[in-house]
Amino acid sequence: MNLNELAHRPPLHEDTVTDLERLFRRLVRNLAGTEPARLHQPLPLADIYQSIVPYRSNRRSLQLESSEDYELVLLRLAAGEGGFVRTEPEEARKKLAAEVASSNPDLTLLRRVEHVFLTLRSEPLAYALGPEPEPAGPPLVDARPAPAPLGLPELPELPELPEPDERPELPELEPTTPEEGVPHCLFCGGTLPGHRTVTFCPHCGQRQGPATCPACHSEVEPGWRHCVSCGSALQEG
């Protein structure tokens, strides 16, 4: 990529910047703000993670959750991924690249390799010195119109129920009484035949008229246990 292409490259958006690009841009920005002359000089690998872009003070801008994530991205950068830097000596770069390609990279290799220098390539450097990535835009909103509501038939309004205090009062029913002039049982109220003398009720079997003592036939009242005339015992009921 030449400088002309860099000038016409569309602006970056924060949500499309990779971790590797973000680390390289932070490396360039930190050097430009403190030691701009070093932008064109070989940088010791140890200086990058110790003083130029230490993880603790750049964690927020790098958007990396852990120091392990930081070391893995720095290992990729030093291995030459993305073409952002030139790593010397070549034997050290190949060793770093082989570790990145492994299934479980040994991150301690960053501190074990010695005399490794990174030189910032001119084209990515020029682009990193350009405008900062634009912040991520708002989430996309579906511009399609909302579906029209279904045309449901209008239902007739139901009459309101009266409040409890407004409900009509039911007429009180008068208690039924035996018909006047018609004989009725003294116990169950059943109708008795009126054309003959009735001693017992044909409905409940109770004797009609005052009770009498079975011994002396004197009149007795309900509830008595003995006759007051002869003292005979009376049947209950």
Steps between C-alpha positions, in 0.01 A plus 500: 500500500652835397440845647247590230291198586526588866372849430193365322435213739153534656493606866520228764208425726566387855285190463709379202850559648679178596696449822822496297421834329401653833829398664708635209308828498549539876873428459527773236291750697699452821834545322374802306398667824820433695793408270399562135858445379474133597217443250768435236747313718514128593319443828609231747213258555539531877456880481157457344343300784704666776483873425347596164167309517484328841180304547387655829499860381358421153245236587196717432617631161611152387165348605670180618356316796819344641879521487499163321292650220746790481804272480340288227427808283854631556637157407304513174627851426863399559451189285428728203124439479325776308825644362505784754862456609826348382647267765873435522678266508299285259571186704327654800198603288463143369516366854228742611284418196531126568383558856200704383402218264508239778181381667611634839748788457760543772460867592815502712699489175459879478725543803736214422613614155790748505626771267175515298421833333181622330506770232170667410427473129449837331158444338318365809679768702365779280151360521519458881595868526176590323159561657384280787238235415148633505290378793260218435171628367160434658341162435315471175131567520252318281361774275221287364154628592316314767234262368150640494273370775255231400148626436295332768120543505370734764311319776188653650542648843359288779262667744655589828398286793328690780697569811412283802302786654308557174379145443118469510362370825304177482153509656475328834297181491228473758498177698236255392225428749244225497187589314225629726209257553700195392619268784873433520721271706615656825849356451594490128243749363366252248141539378248281686176374350220731609200275443576255785639480849881468494683346793845449338673693223514306172838665422712475817287264715480737797187498715278801439363660816631509855704201619346276772636263761485142375395382845236746622439691174558833672630785285876542514727769360802450271824442689342332807665176606219391742127553516391752768182305565617142540881528489538260213812532289447670166677418174734773382423671164 
